[in-house]
Amino acid sequence: MTGTELPEAPADGALTAREKSLIALAVAHAVQCPYCIDAYTQDAQQKGADIEQMTREADLAPEMKEHIQRWQTVERSLANWFEQVQLLREFATARPQVLRQQLVDYFSLAGTYTLRVEAEQAMGYVRVNSLDLRAGSPGVENPGAWAGVYFLGQELQVSAVPLPGYRFSHWEGLDGQTDPSLSLQPGADLALRAVFAPQD
């Protein structure tokens, strides 16, 4: 494998596309191909992998130690492997912001802002565009107190969805708005809280 060759991860089968992309990323890291690491990091993120899934060195450390001892690779060591994994972690952590800045520059956007959303999950949840901020939604680790980055000047749809037995009361952070579904274009960071109450 060279810097100009990027084999395609196999299609879905026994493994999911995300799992195969993670395997391809691990191989790219093992052969120290920077171009491949870059490409498969993006690919894995697009297929729903998070940073922890891309950098689970603790699960691989025993196998890597055995591999190094077995093949007596002079230029490699477990310490060197951990250093490389840390580089991968730093790359994966920084990559989303780099990609967002590239989009801002390419499309001449005004920049980005952070949206923070809170809701009492026992009573209801919030939907941001097509993303349901509730337990089990891919990429949503803390649905009751969530944050995401969006582009300034772009329309944003937010909806408060009450669970059975509850009703939506109002929004905190929007001057007491009582409409459960809103179309917004924030000009700065925005913090919202959907307030629910028991049905009368």
C-alpha positions as CSV (number, residue, x, y, z in Angstrom):
1,M,0.0,0.0,0.0
2,T,1.4,3.4,-0.9
3,G,0.2,7.0,-0.4
4,T,-1.6,7.0,-3.7
5,E,-3.4,3.6,-3.3
6,L,-6.5,3.4,-1.2
7,P,-8.3,0.1,-1.3
8,E,-12.1,0.3,-0.9
9,A,-13.5,-1.3,2.3
10,P,-15.7,-4.3,1.4
11,A,-19.5,-3.8,1.2
12,D,-21.9,-4.8,3.9
13,G,-22.1,-8.5,4.7
14,A,-21.3,-10.3,8.0
15,L,-19.8,-7.0,9.2
16,T,-21.4,-3.6,8.9
17,A,-20.0,-0.9,6.8
18,R,-18.9,0.9,10.0
19,E,-17.0,-2.1,11.3
20,K,-15.3,-2.7,8.0
21,S,-14.3,1.0,7.8
22,L,-12.8,0.7,11.4
23,I,-10.8,-2.4,10.3
24,A,-9.5,-0.5,7.2
25,L,-8.5,2.3,9.5
26,A,-6.6,-0.1,11.8
27,V,-4.8,-1.5,8.8
28,A,-4.0,2.0,7.5
29,H,-2.5,2.8,10.9
30,A,-0.6,-0.4,11.1
31,V,1.2,0.3,7.8
32,Q,1.6,4.0,8.7
33,C,-0.1,5.4,5.6
34,P,-1.0,9.0,6.4
35,Y,-3.3,9.4,3.3
36,C,-5.2,6.2,4.2
37,I,-5.5,7.2,7.8
38,D,-7.0,10.5,6.8
39,A,-9.4,8.9,4.3
40,Y,-10.6,6.1,6.6
41,T,-10.9,8.4,9.6
42,Q,-13.4,10.5,7.6
43,D,-15.1,7.4,6.2
44,A,-15.5,5.9,9.7
45,Q,-16.9,9.1,11.1
46,Q,-19.4,9.3,8.2
47,K,-20.5,5.8,8.9
48,G,-21.3,6.6,12.6
49,A,-18.0,5.6,14.4
50,D,-17.0,7.7,17.3
51,I,-13.6,8.6,18.6
52,E,-13.5,5.9,21.2
53,Q,-14.3,3.3,18.6
54,M,-11.5,4.5,16.4
55,T,-8.9,4.5,19.2
56,R,-9.6,1.5,21.4
57,E,-5.9,0.7,22.0
58,A,-6.6,-0.9,25.3
59,D,-8.5,-3.8,23.6
60,L,-5.6,-4.3,21.1
61,A,-2.5,-3.8,23.4
62,P,-2.1,-7.4,24.4
63,E,-2.3,-8.6,20.8
64,M,0.1,-5.8,19.7
65,K,2.7,-6.8,22.3
66,E,2.5,-10.4,21.2
67,H,2.8,-9.4,17.6
68,I,5.9,-7.2,18.3
69,Q,7.6,-10.0,20.3
70,R,6.7,-12.6,17.7
71,W,8.1,-10.8,14.7
72,Q,11.0,-9.0,16.5
73,T,10.3,-5.8,14.6
74,V,13.3,-3.6,15.5
75,E,11.8,-0.3,14.4
76,R,8.5,-0.9,16.4
77,S,7.7,-1.3,20.1
78,L,4.6,-1.2,22.2
79,A,5.6,2.3,23.4
80,N,5.9,3.4,19.8
81,W,2.5,1.9,19.0
82,F,0.9,3.8,21.9
83,E,2.5,7.0,20.5
84,Q,1.0,6.3,17.1
85,V,-2.4,5.6,18.6
86,Q,-2.3,8.9,20.5
87,L,-1.5,10.7,17.2
88,L,-4.5,9.0,15.7
89,R,-6.7,10.1,18.7
90,E,-5.5,13.7,18.3
91,F,-6.1,13.6,14.6
92,A,-9.7,12.2,15.0
93,T,-10.5,14.7,17.7
94,A,-9.3,17.7,15.6
95,R,-10.6,16.5,12.2
96,P,-14.3,17.6,12.6
97,Q,-13.3,21.2,13.3
98,V,-10.9,21.2,10.3
99,L,-13.7,19.9,8.0
100,R,-16.1,22.5,9.3
101,Q,-13.6,25.3,8.7
102,Q,-13.0,24.0,5.2
103,L,-16.8,24.2,4.5
104,V,-16.9,27.7,6.0
105,D,-14.1,28.8,3.7
106,Y,-15.3,27.0,0.6
107,F,-18.9,28.2,0.8
108,S,-18.1,31.7,2.3
109,L,-20.2,31.0,5.4
110,A,-20.3,33.3,8.4
111,G,-18.9,30.7,10.8
112,T,-20.2,28.2,13.3
113,Y,-22.1,28.3,16.6
114,T,-22.7,25.8,19.3
115,L,-26.3,24.7,20.1
116,R,-26.9,23.3,23.6
117,V,-30.1,21.5,24.3
118,E,-31.5,20.2,27.6
119,A,-34.7,18.3,28.4
120,E,-36.0,16.0,31.1
121,Q,-35.8,12.7,29.3
122,A,-38.5,11.1,31.4
123,M,-41.0,13.6,30.1
124,G,-39.9,14.1,26.5
125,Y,-37.1,14.9,24.1
126,V,-36.0,17.4,21.5
127,R,-35.5,16.8,17.7
128,V,-32.9,19.0,16.0
129,N,-33.5,18.8,12.2
130,S,-33.8,15.0,11.8
131,L,-31.8,14.1,14.9
132,D,-33.7,12.8,17.9
133,L,-31.9,13.7,21.1
134,R,-32.9,10.6,23.1
135,A,-31.3,7.4,24.4
136,G,-30.3,5.0,21.6
137,S,-29.9,7.7,18.9
138,P,-26.6,7.1,17.0
139,G,-24.0,9.7,18.1
140,V,-26.1,11.0,21.0
141,E,-24.2,10.2,24.2
142,N,-26.0,12.5,26.6
143,P,-29.5,13.3,25.3
144,G,-30.6,15.2,28.4
145,A,-27.7,17.8,28.0
146,W,-26.5,17.7,24.4
147,A,-24.4,20.1,22.3
148,G,-23.7,20.3,18.6
149,V,-22.0,22.6,16.2
150,Y,-23.9,24.2,13.3
151,F,-23.3,26.8,10.6
152,L,-24.3,30.4,11.1
153,G,-27.1,31.7,8.7
154,Q,-28.5,28.2,8.0
155,E,-32.0,27.4,9.0
156,L,-32.4,25.1,12.0
157,Q,-35.5,23.1,12.9
158,V,-36.1,22.2,16.5
159,S,-39.1,20.4,17.9
160,A,-40.1,19.4,21.5
161,V,-41.7,15.9,21.6
162,P,-43.5,15.0,24.8
163,L,-43.8,11.4,25.9
164,P,-47.2,9.8,26.7
165,G,-48.7,11.4,29.8
166,Y,-46.9,14.7,29.3
167,R,-47.3,17.9,27.3
168,F,-44.8,20.5,26.1
169,S,-45.0,23.7,28.2
170,H,-42.4,26.2,26.8
171,W,-38.8,26.9,25.8
172,E,-36.3,28.3,28.1
173,G,-33.7,30.4,26.2
174,L,-36.3,31.7,23.7
175,D,-38.2,34.2,25.8
176,G,-40.8,31.7,26.9
177,Q,-41.8,30.5,23.4
178,T,-44.7,28.0,23.6
179,D,-44.7,26.7,20.0
180,P,-43.2,23.2,20.2
181,S,-41.8,23.4,16.6
182,L,-39.6,26.3,15.6
183,S,-37.5,27.4,12.6
184,L,-34.4,29.3,13.8
185,Q,-31.4,31.0,12.4
186,P,-29.2,31.7,15.4
187,G,-26.5,34.4,15.1
188,A,-24.5,33.2,18.1
189,D,-24.2,30.3,20.5
190,L,-27.7,29.2,21.7
191,A,-28.8,27.3,24.8
192,L,-32.3,25.8,24.9
193,R,-34.2,23.9,27.4
194,A,-37.5,22.2,26.5
195,V,-39.8,22.3,29.5
196,F,-42.4,19.5,29.8
197,A,-45.2,19.1,32.3
198,P,-47.7,16.3,33.2
199,Q,-50.9,16.4,31.2
200,D,-53.8,17.9,33.1
